Amino acid sequence: EDRTLKIAGMTEPMYFVDTASCKAKREDNNSDSTVHSNSLEADICGEMISKIIDAIENDEYSYGNKKPVLKGTDGYYDIGVITAYKAQIPLLKKSILKRLSSTHDKKTAKDMVDHLYVNTLDSFQGRDNQIIIYSFVRSNLRHTIGFQNEVRRLNVMMTRAKSLLIMVGDSETLTNTKALTVHDNKRACEYYTDLIDYCKENAGYIDYSKEHSHE
């Protein structure tokens, strides 16, 4: 029996949405590069989440013979939106609200956003959700990924999703980072290369530039 969650056109349990070929992929930094956000990734996450929420509201998803409860009686969706950096949170909420406002009235759209769990990776430890969307944020010429070089954090992100994990990031930055992982001598870039290759081999890889045009 197929126990894969099928929702919003997605039929695999794990996806990597790659921004590497997008013109607008670069992260946004403050003057001293201590605050990081990424507008393109926020837009992509907003698009994905709005489609998923509409599928939930219209009961357009399946999971074998039984359906997981993707919206509780309290109105909260079983969706976690996680990001590496705190500055990305308001961009994510703004993008989700904008997308949902195109198909719902503003009050309803805001209520939907308020019933999502949007937070940083470190704040998410100990939680899980049926659906997880993760924004890596980092995309730069130096291939710097900050604390995401510590693959224990990567493990936290990957084990939070019960049914569907969607990761949005720049494969070029992730697979070329020079950083070493903290707990062994294996380079972080090797872990990210293996992760993205796995998604490619299992039909869970999306080259975003081929489907959309972001100037």
C-alpha positions as CSV (number, residue, x, y, z in Angstrom):
1,E,0.0,0.0,0.0
2,D,1.3,3.4,-0.9
3,R,1.5,5.5,2.2
4,T,3.0,8.6,0.5
5,L,1.1,11.8,1.1
6,K,-0.1,13.2,-2.2
7,I,-0.9,16.9,-2.0
8,A,-0.7,19.9,-4.3
9,G,0.8,17.9,-7.2
10,M,3.5,16.4,-5.0
11,T,3.8,12.7,-4.8
12,E,7.2,12.1,-3.2
13,P,8.0,12.3,0.6
14,M,11.0,14.6,0.1
15,Y,11.8,17.5,-2.3
16,F,14.7,19.8,-2.9
17,V,13.6,23.0,-4.7
18,D,16.8,24.3,-6.3
19,T,17.3,28.1,-6.9
20,A,20.9,27.7,-8.2
21,S,19.9,28.8,-11.8
22,C,17.7,31.6,-10.7
23,K,18.9,35.2,-11.3
24,A,17.4,36.5,-8.0
25,K,18.7,33.7,-5.8
26,R,21.2,35.7,-3.6
27,E,20.7,36.2,0.1
28,D,20.0,39.7,1.5
29,N,22.4,40.9,4.2
30,N,22.6,43.9,6.5
31,S,25.7,46.2,6.4
32,D,27.9,44.0,8.4
33,S,26.6,40.7,7.1
34,T,25.3,39.5,10.5
35,V,21.6,39.3,9.5
36,H,20.6,37.0,6.6
37,S,17.3,36.6,4.6
38,N,16.3,35.6,1.1
39,S,13.4,37.1,-0.7
40,L,13.3,34.5,-3.5
41,E,13.2,31.6,-1.1
42,A,10.4,33.3,0.9
43,D,8.4,33.7,-2.4
44,I,8.9,30.0,-3.3
45,C,7.9,28.9,0.2
46,G,4.8,31.1,0.0
47,E,3.8,29.6,-3.3
48,M,4.2,26.0,-2.0
49,I,2.4,26.6,1.3
50,S,-0.5,28.4,-0.3
51,K,-1.0,25.5,-2.7
52,I,-0.8,23.0,0.2
53,I,-3.3,25.0,2.3
54,D,-5.8,25.2,-0.5
55,A,-5.5,21.5,-1.1
56,I,-6.2,20.9,2.6
57,E,-9.2,23.3,2.6
58,N,-10.6,21.6,-0.5
59,D,-9.9,18.1,0.9
60,E,-7.7,17.4,-2.2
61,Y,-5.0,15.1,-0.8
62,S,-4.6,11.4,-0.1
63,Y,-2.4,9.1,2.0
64,G,-3.1,5.5,1.3
65,N,-6.5,4.4,2.6
66,K,-6.4,6.8,5.5
67,K,-5.8,10.6,5.6
68,P,-3.6,12.2,8.2
69,V,-5.4,15.1,10.0
70,L,-3.7,18.1,8.4
71,K,-5.9,20.7,10.1
72,G,-6.9,20.4,13.7
73,T,-10.1,21.4,15.4
74,D,-8.3,24.4,16.8
75,G,-7.8,25.6,13.2
76,Y,-4.0,25.0,13.2
77,Y,-2.5,23.3,10.2
78,D,-0.1,20.5,10.7
79,I,2.5,22.4,8.7
80,G,5.9,23.7,10.1
81,V,7.7,26.4,8.2
82,I,11.3,26.4,9.3
83,T,14.2,28.6,8.4
84,A,17.8,28.9,9.3
85,Y,17.6,32.6,10.2
86,K,15.3,34.7,12.3
87,A,15.2,37.6,9.7
88,Q,13.6,35.2,7.2
89,I,10.5,34.7,9.3
90,P,8.7,38.0,8.5
91,L,9.5,37.5,4.8
92,L,8.0,34.1,4.9
93,K,4.8,35.3,6.6
94,K,4.5,38.2,4.2
95,S,4.9,36.0,1.2
96,I,2.4,33.4,2.5
97,L,-0.1,36.1,3.2
98,K,0.3,37.6,-0.2
99,R,-0.3,34.3,-2.0
100,L,-3.3,33.4,0.2
101,S,-4.8,36.8,-0.3
102,S,-5.0,36.2,-4.0
103,T,-7.5,33.4,-3.4
104,H,-9.1,34.4,-0.1
105,D,-10.3,37.6,1.5
106,K,-7.6,39.3,3.6
107,K,-9.1,38.4,7.0
108,T,-9.3,34.7,6.1
109,A,-5.8,34.7,4.6
110,K,-4.4,36.3,7.8
111,D,-6.2,33.8,9.9
112,M,-4.6,31.0,7.9
113,V,-1.1,32.5,8.3
114,D,-1.7,32.8,12.1
115,H,-2.5,29.1,12.2
116,L,0.9,28.1,10.8
117,Y,4.0,27.4,12.8
118,V,6.8,29.5,11.4
119,N,10.0,29.6,13.3
120,T,13.8,29.1,13.3
121,L,15.4,25.6,13.2
122,D,16.8,26.0,16.7
123,S,13.3,26.8,18.0
124,F,11.8,23.8,16.3
125,Q,13.7,21.1,18.2
126,G,11.3,18.7,20.0
127,R,8.5,19.5,17.5
128,D,7.3,17.7,14.4
129,N,4.6,18.2,11.8
130,Q,3.1,16.2,9.0
131,I,4.5,18.7,6.5
132,I,7.7,20.7,6.9
133,I,9.0,23.4,4.5
134,Y,12.6,24.5,5.1
135,S,14.4,27.6,3.8
136,F,18.2,27.4,3.8
137,V,18.5,31.2,3.0
138,R,22.2,31.2,2.3
139,S,23.2,31.9,-1.3
140,N,26.5,33.8,-1.9
141,L,29.7,33.8,-4.0
142,R,31.8,32.7,-1.0
143,H,29.6,29.6,-0.5
144,T,29.3,30.4,3.2
145,I,26.4,28.7,5.0
146,G,27.0,29.7,8.6
147,F,25.9,27.2,11.3
148,Q,24.3,25.0,8.7
149,N,27.7,23.4,8.2
150,E,26.9,21.5,11.4
151,V,25.0,18.5,10.0
152,R,23.4,17.7,13.4
153,R,21.2,20.7,12.7
154,L,20.5,19.2,9.2
155,N,19.4,16.0,10.9
156,V,17.0,18.0,13.2
157,M,15.4,19.5,10.1
158,M,15.1,16.3,8.2
159,T,13.5,14.3,11.0
160,R,10.7,16.8,11.8
161,A,8.5,15.9,8.9
162,K,6.1,12.9,9.3
163,S,4.8,12.8,5.7
164,L,6.4,15.5,3.5
165,L,9.6,17.5,3.6
166,I,10.2,20.4,1.1
167,M,13.6,22.0,1.2
168,V,14.3,25.3,-0.7
169,G,17.9,26.3,-1.3
170,D,20.8,27.1,-3.6
171,S,22.6,23.8,-4.4
172,E,25.6,25.7,-5.7
173,T,26.3,27.3,-2.3
174,L,25.4,24.2,-0.3
175,T,27.5,21.7,-2.2
176,N,30.6,24.0,-2.5
177,T,30.8,25.2,1.0
178,K,34.4,24.9,2.4
179,A,33.3,24.4,6.0
180,L,34.0,21.2,8.0
181,T,31.3,19.7,10.1
182,V,31.7,20.0,13.9
183,H,31.4,16.4,14.9
184,D,33.7,14.6,12.4
185,N,36.1,15.4,9.6
186,K,33.6,14.9,6.8
187,R,33.0,18.1,4.9
188,A,29.5,19.6,5.0
189,C,29.4,19.9,1.2
190,E,29.6,16.1,1.0
191,Y,26.5,15.7,3.1
192,Y,24.6,18.3,1.0
193,T,25.8,16.7,-2.3
194,D,24.5,13.3,-1.1
195,L,21.2,14.8,0.0
196,I,20.5,16.6,-3.3
197,D,21.7,13.5,-5.3
198,Y,19.2,11.4,-3.3
199,C,16.4,13.8,-4.2
200,K,17.4,13.7,-7.9
201,E,17.4,9.9,-7.9
202,N,14.0,9.7,-6.2
203,A,12.1,12.2,-8.3
204,G,12.2,14.8,-5.5
205,Y,14.3,17.4,-7.3
206,I,12.8,20.6,-8.7
207,D,14.9,23.1,-10.7
208,Y,12.9,26.2,-9.9
209,S,14.3,28.3,-12.8
210,K,12.9,25.8,-15.4
211,E,9.3,26.3,-14.1
212,H,9.4,30.0,-13.2
213,S,11.0,33.2,-14.3
214,H,12.4,35.4,-11.6
215,E,14.3,38.4,-13.0
